[in-house]
């Protein structure tokens, strides 16, 4: 039976919707601060800071790539840290797409022929631990905002609750008993159960403690990059306040479910900087510069790395997530 044209195209439109929302939010930010004022604020950037922020950005992703290598060790893969870091970078150009951080899991699966569930579990564990370091760094600067400390503690408790659900079978079973009433979750219940088992396998091994400690170090590097981005446009903000703004923006981008948090990340960062007394155009410029330093470099490096290792590792495609 022939599928109606609108039925065939609906899934594609549905997948495009988050990206369209992100672009709309960015357009609203630019329009709100006026393009001319935003351009003037961006021109305040001092080039002397460029090598420093780019070095910090590169150091952040190198550390995260090495951390992922350590998380993969229980899977007994037959390649070293350099190869894992290269695969980590190769997955970064599509990290802002709906596939997200799982890009590298699909690339590694092609090369190493390992279980996608186990590799995905290492990504889940790594990305779940990272916000804990961010939230801890955000607490000292939360006093600048009324009620912010309570909100940060609630966010930390939320991440701890998710960790308990993933790592404690009884808690996971209890939550799934109610969650399967949602049709979408019921459809993927078997996959969630498999992921739950794989996360437990990765997280409960003693060897996981070492790489877990690298998460707070990566968070400090990211905060330092943001702090020097603020300084690069001539704005004076304390390191604790910078840590709070960066952590909240990162969490806002994560819970927004938008690709790469684009829009929610920049919007929340701009609003928080304005609350600290930064002029709106300058705050928006800082958010855009930080996103550029964070993503443009790694996207460029990741693209080069991907095409460099594609033939040697026999990779078939950079995005391999099936429609379902």
C-alpha positions as CSV (number, residue, x, y, z in Angstrom):
1,X,0.0,0.0,0.0
2,X,1.3,3.4,-0.9
3,X,2.1,5.6,2.1
4,X,0.6,9.1,1.9
5,X,3.1,11.8,1.2
6,X,2.4,13.8,4.4
7,X,2.7,10.6,6.4
8,X,6.2,9.9,4.9
9,X,7.4,13.5,5.6
10,X,5.9,13.9,9.1
11,X,8.8,12.1,11.0
12,X,11.4,14.3,9.2
13,X,9.5,17.4,10.2
14,X,9.2,16.1,13.8
15,X,12.9,15.6,14.0
16,X,13.5,19.1,12.6
17,X,11.2,20.8,15.1
18,X,13.8,21.0,18.0
19,X,16.4,22.5,15.7
20,X,13.8,25.1,14.4
21,X,12.9,26.0,18.0
22,X,16.6,26.5,18.8
23,X,17.1,28.8,15.8
24,X,14.0,30.8,16.7
25,X,15.3,31.4,20.2
26,X,18.6,32.5,18.9
27,X,16.9,34.9,16.4
28,X,14.8,36.3,19.3
29,X,17.9,36.9,21.4
30,X,19.7,38.7,18.5
31,X,16.6,40.8,17.7
32,X,16.0,41.7,21.3
33,X,19.5,43.1,21.8
34,X,19.6,44.6,18.3
35,X,22.2,43.3,15.7
36,X,24.1,46.5,15.7
37,X,24.5,46.6,19.5
38,X,25.4,42.9,19.5
39,X,28.0,43.5,16.8
40,X,29.5,46.4,18.8
41,X,29.7,44.2,21.9
42,X,31.4,41.4,20.0
43,X,34.0,43.9,18.7
44,X,35.1,44.4,22.3
45,X,36.7,40.9,22.3
46,X,40.5,41.1,23.0
47,X,42.4,38.8,20.6
48,X,45.0,38.3,23.3
49,X,42.6,35.9,25.1
50,X,42.0,33.8,22.0
51,X,44.9,31.4,22.4
52,X,44.0,30.8,26.1
53,X,40.3,30.1,25.6
54,X,41.0,27.8,22.6
55,X,43.7,26.0,24.6
56,X,41.2,25.5,27.5
57,X,38.5,24.3,25.0
58,X,40.9,21.7,23.5
59,X,42.1,20.6,26.9
60,X,38.5,20.1,28.0
61,X,37.7,17.7,25.1
62,X,41.0,15.9,25.3
63,X,40.3,15.2,29.0
64,X,36.7,14.1,28.3
65,X,38.0,11.8,25.5
66,X,40.6,10.2,27.9
67,X,37.9,9.9,30.6
68,X,35.7,8.0,28.1
69,X,38.6,5.7,27.3
70,X,38.9,4.8,31.0
71,X,35.1,4.2,31.2
72,X,35.4,1.8,28.2
73,X,38.2,-0.3,29.9
74,X,35.7,-2.8,31.4
75,X,34.6,-3.7,27.8
76,X,38.2,-4.9,27.1
77,X,38.6,-3.2,23.7
78,X,41.7,-3.8,21.8
79,X,42.7,-0.2,21.1
80,X,44.5,2.4,23.2
81,X,43.7,5.9,24.6
82,X,44.8,7.8,21.4
83,X,42.3,5.8,19.2
84,X,39.5,6.3,21.7
85,X,40.2,10.1,21.9
86,X,40.2,10.3,18.1
87,X,36.8,8.5,18.0
88,X,35.5,10.9,20.7
89,X,36.5,13.9,18.6
90,X,35.0,12.3,15.4
91,X,31.7,12.1,17.2
92,X,31.6,15.8,18.2
93,X,30.5,17.4,14.9
94,X,27.1,15.7,15.3
95,X,26.9,16.2,19.1
96,X,24.5,19.1,18.7
97,X,22.1,17.0,16.6
98,X,19.3,14.8,18.1
99,X,21.7,11.9,18.1
100,X,23.8,13.9,20.6
101,X,26.7,12.4,22.5
102,X,25.7,8.9,21.2
103,X,27.4,9.7,17.9
104,X,30.6,8.4,19.3
105,X,29.0,5.3,20.5
106,X,27.8,4.5,17.0
107,X,31.2,5.2,15.5
108,X,32.9,3.0,18.1
109,X,30.4,0.2,17.5
110,X,31.3,0.2,13.8
111,X,35.0,-0.1,14.5
112,X,35.1,-2.3,17.6
113,X,32.0,-4.5,16.9
114,X,31.0,-4.2,20.6
115,X,27.5,-4.0,22.1
116,X,25.9,-0.7,21.4
117,X,24.1,-0.9,24.7
118,X,27.4,-1.3,26.7
119,X,29.1,1.6,24.8
120,X,26.0,3.8,25.2
121,X,26.1,3.0,28.9
122,X,29.6,4.4,29.2
123,X,28.3,7.6,27.6
124,X,25.3,7.8,29.9
125,X,27.6,7.3,33.0
126,X,30.1,9.9,31.8
127,X,27.4,12.5,31.0
128,X,25.5,11.9,34.2
129,X,28.5,12.4,36.4
130,X,29.7,15.6,34.7
131,X,26.8,17.9,36.0
132,X,27.6,16.8,39.6
133,X,30.9,18.6,39.4
134,X,29.3,21.7,37.8
135,X,26.6,21.9,40.5
136,X,29.2,21.6,43.2
137,X,31.2,24.5,41.6
138,X,28.0,26.5,41.3
139,X,27.1,26.5,45.0
140,X,29.5,29.2,46.2
141,X,28.2,31.7,43.6
142,X,24.6,31.0,44.1
143,X,24.4,33.4,47.0
144,X,24.3,36.3,44.5
145,X,20.8,35.2,43.5
146,X,17.9,35.0,46.0
147,X,16.8,31.4,46.4
148,X,19.4,30.1,43.9
149,X,21.2,27.9,46.5
150,X,18.0,26.0,47.1
151,X,17.5,25.6,43.3
152,X,21.0,24.3,42.9
153,X,20.6,21.8,45.7
154,X,17.3,20.6,44.2
155,X,19.1,20.1,40.8
156,X,21.8,18.1,42.6
157,X,19.2,16.0,44.4
158,X,17.6,15.4,41.0
159,X,20.7,14.1,39.4
160,X,21.4,11.9,42.5
161,X,17.8,10.6,42.2
162,X,18.3,9.7,38.5
163,X,21.6,8.0,39.4
164,X,19.9,5.9,42.1
165,X,17.1,4.9,39.7
166,X,19.6,3.8,37.1
167,X,21.9,2.0,39.6
168,X,19.4,0.4,42.0
169,X,17.3,-2.3,40.4
170,X,14.5,-2.1,42.8
171,X,14.2,1.7,42.3
172,X,14.3,1.2,38.5
173,X,11.6,-1.4,38.6
174,X,9.4,0.7,40.8
175,X,9.7,3.7,38.5
176,X,9.2,1.7,35.3
177,X,6.0,0.2,36.8
178,X,4.4,3.7,36.4
179,X,6.5,5.0,33.5
180,X,5.3,2.3,31.1
181,X,1.9,3.8,31.2
182,X,3.3,6.5,28.9
183,X,3.1,5.0,25.3
184,X,6.5,6.2,24.2
185,X,8.3,4.8,27.3
186,X,6.3,1.5,27.0
187,X,7.5,1.2,23.4
188,X,11.2,1.4,24.5
189,X,10.8,-0.4,27.8
190,X,13.0,-3.4,26.7
191,X,15.7,-1.0,25.5
192,X,15.6,0.9,28.8
193,X,15.9,-2.3,30.8
194,X,18.9,-3.3,28.7
195,X,20.5,0.1,29.2
196,X,19.8,-0.1,32.9
197,X,21.7,-3.4,33.1
198,X,24.6,-2.0,31.1
199,X,24.9,1.2,33.2
200,X,25.1,-1.0,36.4
201,X,27.8,-3.1,34.8
202,X,29.9,0.0,34.0
203,X,29.2,2.1,37.1
204,X,29.6,-0.5,39.8
205,X,33.0,-1.6,38.8
206,X,35.8,-0.3,41.1
207,X,37.8,0.9,38.0
208,X,35.0,3.5,37.4
209,X,36.0,5.6,40.4
210,X,39.2,6.9,38.8
211,X,37.6,8.3,35.6
212,X,34.7,9.6,37.6
213,X,37.1,11.9,39.5
214,X,38.1,13.5,36.2
215,X,34.6,14.9,35.8
216,X,35.0,17.7,38.3
217,X,38.4,18.6,36.6
218,X,36.7,18.9,33.2
219,X,34.0,21.1,34.8
220,X,36.7,23.4,36.2
221,X,38.3,23.7,32.8
222,X,35.0,24.6,31.2
223,X,34.3,27.2,33.9
224,X,37.8,28.7,33.4
225,X,37.1,29.0,29.7
226,X,33.9,30.8,30.4
227,X,35.5,33.0,33.0
228,X,38.2,34.2,30.5
229,X,35.6,34.6,27.8
230,X,33.9,37.1,30.1
231,X,37.2,38.8,30.8
232,X,37.9,39.0,27.1
233,X,35.2,41.6,26.5
234,X,36.3,43.7,29.5
235,X,33.7,42.5,32.0
236,X,34.7,41.9,35.6
237,X,32.8,39.0,37.2
238,X,34.0,36.9,40.1
239,X,35.0,33.3,39.4
240,X,32.2,32.0,41.7
241,X,29.6,34.0,39.9
242,X,31.0,32.8,36.5
243,X,30.8,29.2,37.8
244,X,27.2,29.6,38.8
245,X,26.1,31.2,35.5
246,X,27.9,28.5,33.5
247,X,26.5,25.6,35.5
248,X,22.9,26.9,35.4
249,X,23.1,27.6,31.6
250,X,24.6,24.1,31.0
251,X,21.8,22.5,33.0
252,X,19.1,24.6,31.3
253,X,20.4,23.5,27.9
254,X,20.3,19.9,29.0
255,X,16.8,19.8,30.4
256,X,15.5,21.8,27.4
257,X,15.9,18.7,25.2
258,X,16.9,21.0,22.3
259,X,19.8,19.9,20.1
260,X,22.9,20.7,22.0
261,X,20.8,22.9,24.3
262,X,21.1,25.7,21.6
263,X,18.9,28.6,22.5
264,X,18.1,27.6,26.1
265,X,21.9,27.7,26.9
266,X,22.5,31.1,25.4
267,X,19.2,32.6,26.6
268,X,19.7,31.5,30.3
269,X,23.4,32.6,30.2
270,X,22.4,36.0,28.9
271,X,19.7,36.5,31.5
272,X,21.9,35.5,34.4
273,X,24.8,37.8,33.3
274,X,22.3,40.6,33.0
275,X,21.1,39.9,36.5
276,X,24.8,40.3,37.6
277,X,24.8,43.8,36.1
278,X,26.2,43.1,32.6
279,X,24.7,45.1,29.8
280,X,22.3,43.0,27.7
281,X,24.2,43.2,24.4
282,X,27.5,42.4,26.1
283,X,25.9,39.5,28.0
284,X,24.5,38.1,24.7
285,X,27.9,38.5,23.1
286,X,29.6,36.6,25.9
287,X,27.1,33.7,25.5
288,X,27.7,33.6,21.7
289,X,31.5,33.8,22.1
290,X,31.5,31.0,24.7
291,X,29.3,28.8,22.4
292,X,31.7,29.5,19.5
293,X,34.8,28.7,21.6
294,X,33.1,25.6,22.9
295,X,31.7,24.1,19.7
296,X,33.4,25.7,16.6
297,X,36.9,24.5,17.5
298,X,35.9,20.9,18.4
299,X,33.6,20.7,15.4
300,X,36.4,21.7,13.0
301,X,38.9,19.4,14.7
302,X,36.3,16.6,14.9
303,X,35.4,16.9,11.2
304,X,39.0,16.6,10.2
305,X,39.6,13.7,12.5
306,X,36.5,11.9,11.3
307,X,37.6,12.0,7.6
308,X,41.1,11.1,8.6
309,X,40.1,7.9,10.4
310,X,37.1,7.0,8.3
311,X,39.0,4.7,5.9
312,X,41.5,3.2,8.4
313,X,38.7,2.3,10.8
314,X,36.3,1.3,8.0
315,X,33.5,3.7,9.1
316,X,30.4,3.8,6.9
317,X,28.7,7.0,8.1
318,X,28.8,9.7,10.7
319,X,25.1,9.5,11.6
320,X,23.8,6.0,11.9
321,X,20.9,6.2,14.3
322,X,17.9,4.4,12.8
323,X,14.6,6.3,12.5
324,X,13.1,4.3,15.4
